[in-house]
Amino acid sequence: MSLAPRKRDLPLGYHVAKALVYSRVRRSLGLEHCHAFLSGAAPLTESTSEFFLSLDIPIGENYGLSESSGPHSISTHSDYRILSCGKIVSGCENMLVQQNKDGTGEVCMWGRHIFMGYLDREDTTLETIDEDGWLHSGDLGCMDNQGFLFITGRIKEILITAGGENVAPVPIENLVREKIPIISNAMLVGDRAKFLSILLTLKCETDQVSGAPLNKLSLEAINFCRSLGSQADTVTEIVRQQDPLIYEAIQQGIDAVNLEATSEAQRIHKWVILEKDFSIQGGELGVWSLLHSWSVSGQPHSASSASCKEEVCDPRAQDGIFLKPPRSLACLERASGHVLGPPLHHVSPMGILGSASRERAFSCPQAT
């Protein structure tokens, strides 16, 4: 499997752009001798991939685990599809188990690249490798009809509604960010609940030293506001005044997301804007900028706003819940005063922010 670009008949305009623009960009980045661009460990967003593609720098995503001795699938110049992890490496076998109606299932691997087991941890080894030698990754994925592998999330991230329907949060969260340009982060809530809710943060500037999010909106967010006729410059202005222009635009985006829902259980019924974006400094994001879990325990928290009167409680615990660490509770408290839709009545234990190993905000393409 060659990573080098395959020579093809390309239009003259490409060669002109490469000579005048692309080659200079690579030189300025110190990449003029680089023949392949690869990424791993964390997913690339579609916008990031498209940005580098616009500079003639296709970044191939790879997928694998430490337990699979590195890559299990690789993207190359000849086998490349945006948002996919390429095709399975020659000599490796791939299987999707417990597939749903969309063809998404757990990614399992088999081959000489699979490890023998965890040292002195036989029980864990037996949980990870089945009797036929298949390594169960815990990742959800699907494959299109051309053999490209797409990772769509983690099994542990799946929300199970009160009606028993499984909902993958990552594709919905990604679609919300796509439909509403001002949104920075989206977090779906709804495990064992009657309906789905989502927590939203707005794009804002960050401190150049610490990287912590600031109250001032980013230039992109400000331009979005101006396009709607809003004069807001900070997150606080939008949230505390419930800027009708911005809130209406967000509601329209949520409605657009709901139009693409495959079932009623996957529709968003309520949304909340937080006054502060997620960050590593705040504890909501890990070092890979992936969402962390919230741990839940036994004390109630009341949402006291006029629009959210119900107590936020866990139906499985009489004492309700509270969130650790305290900053997570503060995050929910900020949200509770600015809720649209039905009251937030449940926050699930472990997973409403996803796990530190959260994969891609992406839904598998339909085979054509």
Backbone hydrogen bonds in HBPLUS format (Angstrom, degrees):
<---DONOR---> <-ACCEPTOR-->    atom                        ^
c    i                          cat <-CA-CA->   ^        H-A-AA   ^      H-
h    n   atom  resd res      DA  || num        DHA   H-A  angle D-A-AA Bond
n    s   type  num  typ     dist DA aas  dist angle  dist       angle   num
A0014-TYR N   A0011-PRO O   3.10 MM   3  5.61 135.4  2.31 109.0 119.4     1
A0016-VAL N   A0012-LEU O   3.06 MM   4  6.40 155.9  2.12 155.9 163.3     2
A0017-ALA N   A0013-GLY O   2.96 MM   4  6.15 163.8  1.99 147.4 151.7     3
A0018-LYS N   A0014-TYR O   2.79 MM   4  6.00 151.8  1.87 149.9 158.7     4
A0019-ALA N   A0015-HIS O   3.04 MM   4  6.19 155.1  2.10 142.1 147.7     5
A0020-LEU N   A0016-VAL O   2.96 MM   4  6.15 159.6  2.00 152.7 158.4     6
A0021-VAL N   A0017-ALA O   2.76 MM   4  5.35 155.2  1.82 141.0 148.4     7
A0022-TYR N   A0017-ALA O   3.01 MM   5  6.31 151.7  2.09 140.6 147.6     8
A0023-SER N   A0018-LYS O   2.86 MM   5  5.59 156.3  1.92 148.0 150.9     9
A0024-ARG N   A0021-VAL O   3.04 MM   3  5.38 120.2  2.41 105.8 120.7    10
A0025-VAL N   A0021-VAL O   3.00 MM   4  6.32 154.1  2.07 156.1 164.4    11
A0026-ARG N   A0022-TYR O   3.02 MM   4  6.34 163.9  2.05 155.5 158.9    12
A0027-ARG N   A0023-SER O   3.00 MM   4  6.19 155.0  2.07 141.9 149.1    13
A0028-SER N   A0024-ARG O   2.92 MM   4  6.11 161.2  1.95 149.7 154.3    14
A0029-LEU N   A0025-VAL O   3.08 MM   4  6.32 135.8  2.29 141.7 153.4    15
A0029-LEU N   A0026-ARG O   3.18 MM   3  5.09 130.0  2.44  92.4 105.7    16
A0031-LEU N   A0026-ARG O   2.73 MM   5  4.86 163.1  1.76 154.4 149.9    17
A0030-GLY N   A0027-ARG O   2.98 MM   3  4.94 153.3  2.05 100.8 109.4    18
A0034-CYS N   A0031-LEU O   3.07 MM   3  5.12 165.1  2.09 110.2 114.1    19
A0060-GLY N   A0037-PHE O   2.71 MM  23  6.07 160.1  1.75 162.0 154.8    20
A0039-SER N   A0060-GLY O   2.90 MM  21  6.17 143.9  2.03 153.5 152.2    21
A0062-ASN N   A0039-SER O   2.99 MM  23  6.18 153.3  2.06 157.9 164.0    22
A0049-SER N   A0045-THR O   3.08 MM   4  6.38 165.8  2.10 154.7 158.0    23
A0050-GLU N   A0046-GLU O   2.91 MM   4  6.10 162.2  1.94 152.0 157.1    24
A0051-PHE N   A0047-SER O   2.96 MM   4  6.06 147.8  2.06 140.5 148.9    25
A0052-PHE N   A0048-THR O   3.19 MM   4  6.50 166.0  2.22 154.4 155.8    26
A0053-LEU N   A0049-SER O   2.92 MM   4  6.12 149.4  2.02 145.2 155.0    27
A0054-SER N   A0050-GLU O   2.96 MM   4  6.12 143.7  2.09 141.2 149.6    28
A0055-LEU N   A0052-PHE O   3.02 MM   3  5.11 146.4  2.14  99.7 110.0    29
A0057-ILE N   A0052-PHE O   2.82 MM   5  5.04 153.2  1.89 144.8 145.6    30
A0056-ASP N   A0053-LEU O   2.95 MM   3  4.88 158.6  2.00 111.4 111.9    31
A0063-TYR N   A0073-SER O   3.05 MM  10  5.25 162.0  2.08 142.7 144.8    32
A0072-HIS N   A0063-TYR O   2.58 MM   9  5.69 170.7  1.59 153.7 153.0    33
A0073-SER N   A0063-TYR O   3.04 MM  10  5.25 152.4  2.12 147.0 150.5    34
A0068-SER N   A0065-LEU O   3.01 MM   3  5.03 149.4  2.11  98.0 107.7    35
A0070-GLY N   A0065-LEU O   3.14 MM   5  5.58 165.9  2.16 158.2 155.5    36
A0069-SER N   A0066-SER O   3.15 MM   3  5.21 155.3  2.21 112.2 111.7    37
A0115-PHE N   A0067-GLU O   2.85 MM  48  5.27 156.8  1.90 166.8 163.8    38
A0089-VAL N   A0072-HIS O   2.95 MM  17  5.78 169.3  1.96 141.3 142.6    39
A0074-ILE N   A0087-LYS O   2.95 MM  13  5.63 151.6  2.03 154.2 149.3    40
A0087-LYS N   A0074-ILE O   3.13 MM  13  5.63 146.4  2.25 139.3 129.1    41
A0076-THR N   A0079-ASP O   3.01 MM   3  4.88 158.7  2.05 124.7 127.5    42
A0084-SER N   A0081-ARG O   3.00 MM   3  5.58 159.2  2.04 138.1 141.0    43
A0085-CYS N   A0149-LEU O   2.76 MM  64  5.46 173.9  1.76 169.2 171.3    44
A0149-LEU N   A0086-GLY O   2.86 MM  63  5.82 166.2  1.88 170.3 170.6    45
A0092-CYS N   A0089-VAL O   3.00 MM   3  5.62 155.7  2.06 141.8 143.9    46
A0093-GLU N   A0110-TRP O   2.82 MM  17  4.98 161.9  1.85 164.7 162.4    47
A0110-TRP N   A0093-GLU O   3.04 MM  17  4.98 148.7  2.14 139.1 138.2    48
A0095-MET N   A0108-CYS O   2.96 MM  13  5.10 153.0  2.03 146.3 148.2    49
A0108-CYS N   A0095-MET O   2.77 MM  13  5.10 151.2  1.86 159.5 167.5    50
A0097-VAL N   A0106-GLU O   3.05 MM   9  5.23 154.8  2.12 139.3 143.4    51
A0106-GLU N   A0097-VAL O   2.97 MM   9  5.23 147.0  2.08 151.7 148.6    52
A0100-ASN N   A0104-THR O   2.89 MM   4  5.52 147.4  1.99 140.0 146.8    53
A0103-GLY N   A0100-ASN O   2.99 MM   3  5.36 165.1  2.01 115.8 119.7    54
A0105-GLY N   A0141-GLY O   2.98 MM  36  5.67 159.9  2.02 163.2 163.0    55
A0141-GLY N   A0105-GLY O   2.87 MM  36  5.67 161.6  1.90 158.4 162.5    56
A0107-VAL N   A0139-ASP O   2.89 MM  32  5.71 159.5  1.93 157.0 162.5    57
A0137-SER N   A0107-VAL O   3.13 MM  30  5.81 164.9  2.15 164.0 168.8    58
A0109-MET N   A0135-LEU O   2.92 MM  26  5.00 152.6  1.99 135.5 143.3    59
A0135-LEU N   A0109-MET O   2.73 MM  26  5.00 166.5  1.75 154.5 155.5    60
A0114-ILE N   A0111-GLY O   3.26 MM   3  5.78 169.6  2.27 114.3 117.4    61
A0121-ARG N   A0118-TYR O   3.21 MM   3  5.27 157.1  2.27 127.0 120.7    62
A0125-THR N   A0121-ARG O   3.01 MM   4  6.26 155.0  2.07 151.4 159.3    63
A0126-LEU N   A0122-GLU O   2.94 MM   4  6.20 158.7  1.99 153.3 157.7    64
A0127-GLU N   A0123-ASP O   3.12 MM   4  6.41 138.2  2.31 139.7 151.0    65
A0127-GLU N   A0124-THR O   3.19 MM   3  5.06 126.3  2.49  91.0 105.0    66
A0128-THR N   A0124-THR O   3.09 MM   4  6.30 134.0  2.31 140.3 152.1    67
A0128-THR N   A0125-THR O   3.08 MM   3  5.13 131.5  2.32  96.6 109.8    68
A0129-ILE N   A0125-THR O   2.85 MM   4  5.97 168.7  1.86 164.8 166.5    69
A0136-HIS N   A0128-THR O   2.82 MM   8  5.40 175.4  1.82 167.2 168.7    70
A0130-ASP N   A0134-TRP O   3.04 MM   4  5.51 157.8  2.09 149.4 150.0    71
A0133-GLY N   A0130-ASP O   2.99 MM   3  5.42 164.8  2.01 117.9 121.1    72
A0155-ILE N   A0138-GLY O   3.04 MM  17  5.73 171.5  2.05 156.2 157.4    73
A0140-LEU N   A0153-GLY O   2.73 MM  13  5.08 176.6  1.73 138.3 139.5    74
A0152-THR N   A0140-LEU O   2.78 MM  12  5.47 156.2  1.83 135.6 143.4    75
A0142-CYS N   A0150-PHE O   2.90 MM   8  5.36 147.4  2.01 146.4 156.9    76
A0150-PHE N   A0142-CYS O   2.84 MM   8  5.36 161.4  1.88 169.0 171.3    77
A0144-ASP N   A0148-PHE O   3.14 MM   4  5.60 149.7  2.23 144.4 152.1    78
A0147-GLY N   A0144-ASP O   3.11 MM   3  5.53 167.7  2.13 117.6 119.5    79
A0157-GLU N   A0154-ARG O   3.02 MM   3  5.30 150.2  2.11 105.8 115.1    80
A0158-ILE N   A0155-ILE O   3.19 MM   3  5.67 161.0  2.23 113.4 118.9    81
A0159-LEU N   A0167-VAL O   2.87 MM   8  5.07 166.4  1.89 158.5 153.9    82
A0167-VAL N   A0159-LEU O   2.76 MM   8  5.07 153.3  1.83 152.5 160.4    83
A0192-ARG N   A0160-ILE O   2.47 MM  32  5.53 159.4  1.51 140.6 148.3    84
A0161-THR N   A0165-GLU O   3.06 MM   4  5.44 165.5  2.08 150.6 148.2    85
A0164-GLY N   A0161-THR O   2.86 MM   3  5.17 163.2  1.89 112.9 117.5    86
A0162-ALA N   A0193-ALA O   2.72 MM  31  4.86 169.2  1.73 135.2 131.9    87
A0173-GLU N   A0169-PRO O   2.93 MM   4  6.12 164.5  1.95 162.5 167.6    88
A0174-ASN N   A0170-VAL O   2.95 MM   4  6.12 161.1  1.99 156.0 161.1    89
A0175-LEU N   A0171-PRO O   3.01 MM   4  6.17 152.9  2.09 141.2 148.4    90
A0176-VAL N   A0172-ILE O   3.00 MM   4  6.27 150.8  2.09 148.9 156.4    91
A0177-ARG N   A0173-GLU O   3.18 MM   4  6.51 160.0  2.22 148.2 152.3    92
A0178-GLU N   A0174-ASN O   2.99 MM   4  6.25 143.9  2.13 141.7 152.4    93
A0179-LYS N   A0175-LEU O   2.91 MM   4  6.11 155.1  1.97 150.3 155.8    94
A0180-ILE N   A0176-VAL O   2.98 MM   4  6.02 144.5  2.11 148.6 157.5    95
A0183-ILE N   A0180-ILE O   3.06 MM   3  5.79 167.5  2.08 127.8 131.8    96
A0203-LYS N   A0182-ILE O   2.92 MM  21  5.76 154.2  1.99 160.5 161.9    97
A0184-SER N   A0201-THR O   2.75 MM  17  5.47 167.1  1.77 139.8 144.1    98
A0201-THR N   A0185-ASN O   2.97 MM  16  5.23 143.4  2.11 154.1 153.7    99
A0187-MET N   A0199-LEU O   2.87 MM  12  5.06 151.6  1.95 146.8 154.2   100
A0199-LEU N   A0187-MET O   2.83 MM  12  5.06 164.0  1.85 145.6 147.5   101
A0189-VAL N   A0197-SER O   2.71 MM   8  5.03 167.8  1.72 152.1 149.6   102
A0197-SER N   A0189-VAL O   2.81 MM   8  5.03 167.3  1.82 153.5 156.4   103
A0193-ALA N   A0190-GLY O   3.09 MM   3  4.92 156.2  2.15 125.2 119.3   104
A0269-HIS N   A0196-LEU O   2.92 MM  73  5.82 164.8  1.94 151.9 154.7   105
A0198-ILE N   A0270-LYS O   3.00 MM  72  6.49 139.6  2.17 140.6 152.9   106
A0272-VAL N   A0198-ILE O   2.98 MM  74  6.35 146.1  2.09 159.5 165.8   107
A0200-LEU N   A0272-VAL O   2.69 MM  72  5.82 152.0  1.76 157.0 167.0   108
A0274-LEU N   A0200-LEU O   2.81 MM  74  6.07 165.8  1.83 174.8 175.7   109
A0218-SER N   A0203-LYS O   3.18 MM  15  5.67 164.4  2.21 113.2 113.8   110
A0205-GLU N   A0216-LYS O   2.87 MM  11  5.87 163.2  1.89 159.7 163.2   111
A0214-LEU N   A0205-GLU O   2.70 MM   9  5.45 163.6  1.73 162.9 157.0   112
A0207-ASP N   A0212-ALA O   2.77 MM   5  5.28 162.6  1.80 152.0 156.0   113
A0211-GLY N   A0207-ASP O   2.73 MM   4  4.75 139.9  1.89 130.0 141.6   114
A0235-VAL N   A0215-ASN O   2.87 MM  20  5.55 162.3  1.90 160.1 164.7   115
A0217-LEU N   A0233-ASP O   2.95 MM  16  5.69 171.8  1.95 141.0 143.6   116
A0222-ILE N   A0218-SER O   2.86 MM   4  6.16 158.1  1.91 155.7 162.2   117
A0223-ASN N   A0219-LEU O   2.92 MM   4  6.11 162.0  1.95 150.7 155.3   118
A0224-PHE N   A0220-GLU O   3.02 MM   4  6.23 147.8  2.12 139.7 148.7   119
A0225-CYS N   A0221-ALA O   2.92 MM   4  6.25 154.7  1.98 147.1 153.7   120
A0226-ARG N   A0222-ILE O   2.88 MM   4  6.18 162.1  1.91 154.8 159.4   121
A0227-SER N   A0223-ASN O   2.97 MM   4  6.14 149.4  2.07 142.6 150.6   122
A0228-LEU N   A0225-CYS O   3.02 MM   3  5.29 141.3  2.18 102.6 114.0   123
A0230-SER N   A0225-CYS O   2.87 MM   5  4.96 148.0  1.97 149.8 140.5   124
A0229-GLY N   A0226-ARG O   2.99 MM   3  4.85 149.1  2.09  97.9 107.8   125
A0239-VAL N   A0235-VAL O   2.96 MM   4  6.20 169.9  1.97 162.0 164.5   126
A0240-ARG N   A0236-THR O   2.89 MM   4  5.68 158.3  1.94 149.2 155.4   127
A0241-GLN N   A0237-GLU O   3.35 MM   4  5.79 145.7  2.48 123.9 132.7   128
A0242-GLN N   A0238-ILE O   2.93 MM   4  5.39 108.9  2.45 124.3 139.2   129
A0243-ASP N   A0238-ILE O   3.03 MM   5  4.95 149.0  2.13 131.9 141.6   130
A0242-GLN N   A0239-VAL O   3.19 MM   3  4.86 142.7  2.34  90.8 101.7   131
A0247-TYR N   A0243-ASP O   2.88 MM   4  5.99 172.0  1.88 165.8 168.6   132
A0248-GLU N   A0244-PRO O   2.96 MM   4  5.85 151.6  2.05 135.7 143.2   133
A0249-ALA N   A0245-LEU O   3.15 MM   4  6.29 153.8  2.22 137.4 144.3   134
A0250-ILE N   A0246-ILE O   2.91 MM   4  6.20 156.8  1.97 152.8 159.2   135
A0251-GLN N   A0247-TYR O   2.93 MM   4  6.12 157.3  1.98 144.3 150.7   136
A0252-GLN N   A0248-GLU O   2.93 MM   4  6.18 153.2  2.00 146.1 153.3   137
A0253-GLY N   A0249-ALA O   3.01 MM   4  6.30 148.4  2.12 141.0 149.6   138
A0254-ILE N   A0250-ILE O   2.88 MM   4  6.23 155.5  1.94 152.0 158.6   139
A0255-ASP N   A0251-GLN O   2.86 MM   4  6.11 156.1  1.91 148.0 154.9   140
A0256-ALA N   A0252-GLN O   2.95 MM   4  6.21 148.0  2.05 141.1 149.6   141
A0257-VAL N   A0253-GLY O   2.97 MM   4  6.30 149.2  2.07 145.8 154.2   142
A0258-ASN N   A0254-ILE O   2.91 MM   4  6.21 157.3  1.96 150.4 156.6   143
A0259-LEU N   A0255-ASP O   3.05 MM   4  6.33 137.4  2.24 140.8 151.6   144
A0260-GLU N   A0257-VAL O   3.03 MM   3  5.47 145.6  2.15 108.4 118.1   145
A0261-ALA N   A0258-ASN O   3.10 MM   3  5.02 161.7  2.13 102.4 107.9   146
A0266-GLN N   A0263-SER O   3.11 MM   3  5.49 151.3  2.20 107.8 116.0   147
A0267-ARG N   A0264-GLU O   3.18 MM   3  5.43 166.1  2.20 113.4 115.3   148
A0340-LEU N   A0271-TRP O   3.17 MM  69  5.66 161.5  2.21 161.8 167.3   149
A0285-LEU N   A0279-SER O   3.17 MM   6  5.24 155.4  2.23 123.0 119.0   150
A0283-GLY N   A0280-ILE O   3.10 MM   3  5.15 147.1  2.22  99.1 109.1   151
A0292-HIS N   A0284-GLU O   2.89 MM   8  5.54 161.3  1.93 153.5 152.0   152
A0286-GLY N   A0290-LEU O   2.79 MM   4  5.35 153.8  1.86 146.4 154.5   153
A0289-SER N   A0286-GLY O   2.87 MM   3  5.11 154.9  1.93 117.9 119.9   154
A0350-MET N   A0294-TRP O   3.24 MM  56  5.43 136.9  2.44 163.2 173.9   155
A0324-LYS N   A0295-SER O   3.30 MM  29  5.75 159.6  2.34 152.1 155.3   156
A0297-SER N   A0322-PHE O   3.21 MM  25  5.57 151.2  2.29 148.7 156.7   157
A0322-PHE N   A0297-SER O   3.17 MM  25  5.57 129.2  2.45 116.5 121.9   158
A0312-VAL N   A0301-HIS O   3.10 MM  11  5.71 146.9  2.21 158.2 165.2   159
A0308-CYS N   A0305-SER O   3.18 MM   3  5.16 155.5  2.24 100.3 107.8   160
A0317-ALA N   A0314-ASP O   2.97 MM   3  5.50 171.1  1.98 123.3 125.8   161
A0320-GLY N   A0317-ALA O   3.10 MM   3  5.43 164.6  2.13 112.6 116.7   162
A0328-SER N   A0325-PRO O   2.89 MM   3  5.60 143.3  2.02 121.6 131.1   163
A0329-LEU N   A0326-PRO O   2.98 MM   3  5.04 117.5  2.38  97.6 113.2   164
A0330-ALA N   A0326-PRO O   2.88 MM   4  6.24 155.2  1.94 153.2 160.9   165
A0331-CYS N   A0327-ARG O   2.92 MM   4  6.11 142.4  2.06 135.3 145.4   166
A0332-LEU N   A0328-SER O   3.10 MM   4  6.47 151.5  2.18 143.4 149.6   167
A0333-GLU N   A0329-LEU O   2.83 MM   4  6.13 153.1  1.90 148.9 157.5   168
A0334-ARG N   A0330-ALA O   2.92 MM   4  6.16 153.2  1.99 147.3 153.2   169
A0335-ALA N   A0331-CYS O   3.17 MM   4  6.43 148.3  2.27 136.9 145.6   170
A0336-SER N   A0332-LEU O   2.91 MM   4  6.12 147.2  2.02 149.0 157.7   171
A0338-HIS N   A0335-ALA O   2.97 MM   3  5.65 169.2  1.98 126.8 130.0   172
A0354-GLY N   A0351-GLY O   2.92 MM   3  4.38 152.8  2.00  92.2 100.3   173
A0358-ARG N   A0355-SER O   2.97 MM   3  5.23 148.5  2.07 122.0 119.4   174
